[in-house]
Amino acid sequence: MSSSKFSEEFKRDAVAQITERGYPVREVSERLGVSPYSLYAWKRKFAKASCGEAEKDTEIRRLKKELARVSEERDILKKATAYFARDAK
């Protein structure tokens, strides 16, 4: 029963040094006093989390496009209904 001695923020910062700043895993490992195995595990963990966010962002963009299309169709139908209702009188 070992408890994590590193906070989530520390883990994210360590992974960011590897992924965003381009430092080698070994260098970050030595500098922070963390095993390379832990860094690779954290990297996998946070990569899965960010992948899920990317999928959500893609879905949100798709839904916004669909909403814009449907709103435009609705507006066209409203105008057509008003036009034909005017001619019927």
C-alpha positions in Angstrom: 0.0 0.0 0.0 2.2 2.8 -1.2 0.7 6.2 -1.5 1.9 8.6 -4.3 4.4 11.0 -2.9 4.0 13.2 -6.0 1.1 15.5 -6.7 -0.9 15.4 -9.9 0.5 18.9 -10.7 4.1 17.7 -10.2 3.4 14.8 -12.5 1.9 17.0 -15.2 4.8 19.4 -15.0 7.3 16.5 -15.3 5.5 15.2 -18.4 5.3 18.7 -19.9 9.1 18.9 -19.6 9.3 15.8 -21.8 6.5 16.4 -24.3 6.4 20.2 -24.6 9.9 21.3 -23.9 11.6 18.3 -25.5 13.9 17.3 -22.6 15.0 13.6 -22.6 13.3 11.3 -20.1 16.6 10.4 -18.6 17.6 14.0 -17.9 14.2 14.9 -16.4 14.4 11.7 -14.3 17.7 12.5 -12.8 16.9 16.2 -12.2 13.6 15.4 -10.4 14.6 12.2 -8.7 12.0 10.1 -10.3 12.4 6.8 -12.1 12.2 6.8 -15.9 9.5 4.1 -15.5 7.3 6.5 -13.5 7.8 9.2 -16.1 6.8 6.9 -18.9 3.7 5.7 -16.9 2.7 9.3 -16.2 3.2 10.2 -19.9 0.9 7.4 -20.9 -1.7 8.4 -18.3 -1.8 12.0 -19.3 -1.7 11.2 -23.1 -4.9 9.2 -22.7 -6.6 12.0 -20.8 -5.6 14.6 -23.5 -6.8 12.3 -26.3 -10.2 12.2 -24.7 -10.3 16.0 -24.6 -9.3 16.1 -28.3 -12.2 13.8 -29.2 -14.5 16.1 -27.2 -13.3 19.2 -29.0 -13.8 17.5 -32.4 -17.3 16.5 -31.4 -18.1 20.1 -30.2 -16.9 21.5 -33.5 -19.0 19.0 -35.5 -22.1 19.8 -33.4 -21.6 23.6 -33.8 -21.4 23.2 -37.6 -24.5 21.1 -37.6 -26.3 23.6 -35.4 -25.4 26.4 -37.8 -26.7 24.4 -40.7 -30.0 23.5 -39.0 -30.5 27.1 -37.9 -30.0 28.3 -41.4 -32.5 25.7 -42.7 -35.0 26.8 -40.1 -34.6 30.5 -41.1 -35.1 29.6 -44.8 -38.3 27.7 -44.0 -39.7 30.5 -41.8 -39.1 33.0 -44.7 -40.7 30.6 -47.2 -43.7 30.0 -44.9 -44.2 33.8 -44.5 -43.9 34.3 -48.3 -46.4 31.6 -49.2 -48.8 32.7 -46.4 -48.8 36.2 -47.9 -49.6 35.0 -51.4 -52.5 32.8 -50.1 -54.5 35.9 -48.9 
